[in-house]
Amino acid sequence: MPNKPLTRKAPAPNPGIVHLGLGAFFRAHGAIYTQQAMAKAGGDWGIIGVSLKSPTTRDALQPQGAVYHALELAPDGAELLLVTSLNAVLVAPEDPSAVLAAMADPAVKIVSLTVTEKGYCHHPANGALDRNHPDIIHDLTQDSPQSSIGYLTRALALRKAAGIPPFTVLCCDNLPHNGQLLRGLVLEFAQSLDPDLARWIADNGAFPSTMVDRIVPATTDETRAEVARLTGFADAASVVHEPYRQWVMEDNFVGAARPAWDQVGAELVRDVAPFEDMKLRMLNASHSALSYLGYVAGHHTITNVMADPVFDAYAQRLWAREIIPHLTPPEGVSLENYAMALRARFKNPAIQHRTWQIAMDGSQKLPQRLLGTLRAARKKGAEDGGLILAVAGWMRYTADLDEAGDAIELRDPMADALRAAHSGMDGAEAVARILGIEAIFDPSLADDIRAAVTDAYLALSRDGVRKSLEAYLAT
Ligand code: CS2
């Protein structure tokens, strides 16, 4: 029997949120929390989703009334949810003024974002606005924006002009102090447009920091086929995710206006920093380390990497001896238990999370995931061989070929600079050149780790990943 077309049965909820960056992560995380919060406590919190680049998600969602299935995959079974919290989907480049109008609508109280690290047009090493970024150059001179910073600031200007309060800006990307960081970027951009606007945003705006967590691999044809098999519907926009989820946010919203996320499992706290440090430096750090080293060694998914005892032991030692000692746990949380839970999540055989996907955009991820911990370890003269291997593993991944001799598909906004660093260079020279990229490495840290990273890089290139990990584990 052919699959039925998916349609919306009940009316879409009235909008209260605009979300920039309608990828699989938000559809499997924030959109579900919001749906549950509306079901529990009511409120007009329908979400206008905005794709900043491509029409693909809109083209998938629109014909089915912006509803889709989320498939939760546990080691021992699957569970389906029909997600109905989206109100509409816009594609920014097709009609920037429609996006600005939605953001300037007084009914909209929150603009949330998952635009990935590189979507903030900032310098990863120090968080400053990248004024040479083509989108920022464009957005400072043209009314119709391209970047998320441009959209936020121009929409806030419209609200100021209309005499309505700003929306709360809710950053949901894996960046340290993400709210504070985004506030700084928006204020810097606004200052260049109009200092009065910058002052108004500083005085009236809110940029709560958040920690978001759920493993959401990219949807594939196989997962779409599985959703069709389970539901009987052809759903072009389904997402898959693990059972675990966490959302911790600073309780700082303009006019205290927000969905009752706290009634459906989100934690509203005064200080997000310990949660975000724990997540970025444990989950994301090991995710990146395992992805670079695993990818080069020929492992396609995190589950496969973790099924290899050498990688499993590497991850455990990294958490226990090189990361946890430099963290302050959130109150009541055991970091050892958190590590054990991570290990189980990474081993979930139902989740096919590709190392290639996680390895993407390393230049934007390294500082907050690995380099902060490395700096702390160096300062104390603490053990850091696993962190060094992770950094060297990333550099190895930016070289041409993996260990099987296949071309590495490097995806990174700095790919050209990284490739150039390797071109015609021997290993030590390539490492020195990459460590010289100041947008990633602060120069004093680069000097401090040069010798160790060079040794690790040469060992990885000469002996291979597995042998290098074995040698590390033997020390
Ligand atoms: C991953 C994250 O792709 C990546 O870089 O480390 O997307 C990770 O799966 C999430 O942060 C989990 O919450």
Boltz pocket constraint, residues with backbone or C-beta under 6 A from the ligand:
constraints:
  - pocket:
      binder: B
      contacts: [[A, 174], [A, 212], [A, 213], [A, 214], [A, 215], [A, 216], [A, 283], [A, 284], [A, 287], [A, 288], [A, 357], [A, 358], [A, 359], [A, 360]]
      max_distance: 6.0
